[in-house]
């Protein structure tokens, strides 16, 4: 019984994390896959540009 309640609490925490990402990045005008691809691409480009800046210094 106690373990079941702990599992439910963990699932709720996990859902909240996912909801944050989805509500922040998913506008509804594109599929979920497209939204996450766009997010990953944006983050990768930002990290690459940061790396280039460090390399140029």
PyMOL commands that set and color helices and strands:
alter all, ss='L'
color gray80, all
select helices_A, chain A and resi 2-25+32-56
alter helices_A, ss='H'
color red, helices_A
deselect
rebuild
show_as cartoon
